Amino acid sequence: MEAICSAIHMHYCAVLLLPSDVSGAFSLLVGGIEALAQRFGEKLSSWPDWSGAESWDEFMAQLNLDHFQAAAIRERLLDDRHLKHLKLAESFANYAAANIPLDFWREPVRTYEWQYDSVSRSAVSGVWSEEVPQHFFGSAAAVRLAFKNAYNVRSSFIHAGERRVSYLSDAFLPSVSPSKPTLTIAQLRRSLCHLIHTELSRGNPSLNGLEETGFV
């Protein structure tokens, strides 16, 4: 319950922050999913679990390393002190892709399109529309890559202050290159909600100790 409450709290803070800081809200939503992934997701424990394993195998083959040399390098790369960020991003993306079904990305999206008065330059009443989005993900691999890219966007903001998310980029995200898929704020927020409900539905989590966290 502590992990679930942390995710709920970060979702709440992200919604409050969204009108004033898109990058901050985006990072909190990623953090909410990461809180769930670190508690409920599978950790990378073997070489094949890492998506970069194949390229490293090819590289070591080009260097003509023998079996023992290659095994030593693999062990070193899998050490917790090395590639820590890559392993966290991988676990984060794997958890989201494994627990969000593809049907989730085919659900109709109900949007409200504002209209504007050109004289007063103010928003006036608009119209609701509902459609099945064409740009959402069609494979688990695409979902996994999108979440991994979202994790890297968050990391670039937290660790280097790079703001890769804006209202403009978020609005036109469906037109980005399919080779670099990522998530809109709406997709990320809805994904976090789905994952919170998923974990709540798995059983009856213990409330023991929650009074010490400040959530209860």
Phi, psi and omega in degrees: 000330179298317179294319180294318179295324176298317179295318179297317181296319179293324175299315180300313180295323180297318180295321178293324185278338188308316182297336185249338183209097183293317181297319178295318179295317178302315182294322178293323178294318175298318179298324178296317178292322179295324178300321178288319182296320181291332180269321188248345182278166178273133179277149176288122183233348181226162184302314181295343180291338185269132183293338180275001185298317184297317181293324177291324177298318179295319179297316180292329176293321178297329179277358180058039178286144178281177186301317184289321178295316180296319180296323180293321179293318178299316180297320180294319181292328181277353178301142183300337181277351183240147179053031183300316181296317181297321181291323177294317179297321180294315179296320178300310182292320180296320180297313181296315182294326183284335187250000175244109183292156180297332177300333178303322184276357179252002179291141177301143180249124179264117183240155178246119181257114180289151170247157186231143176270115184292336181283308181275346182057042179231157180284139175238176184304142182244209183225149174271144174220149180226125181210157174274115184297142181267342187263001181284175193279143183247359180214155179297327180296319179293321178297314181299317180293321180297317179291324178294320177294322178297321178298318180292326176297316178299314182297321180295330178282315183293318187266337183228000178072016180282125181259095180266356182246133176215168178299323181292311181295325180293322181291326184256014182302324181303341183266005181289165181299133179298343180283346180231059182291147173214197187237144171282167176302316182297317179295318182293317180295315181294325177296316179299317178301315180299317182291324176298313179297323178299313182291325178293331184276353184287337182174211181241086182298146180287141177265002183300129176089352183293333180297338180278343183273343183093356180279334182239000000 
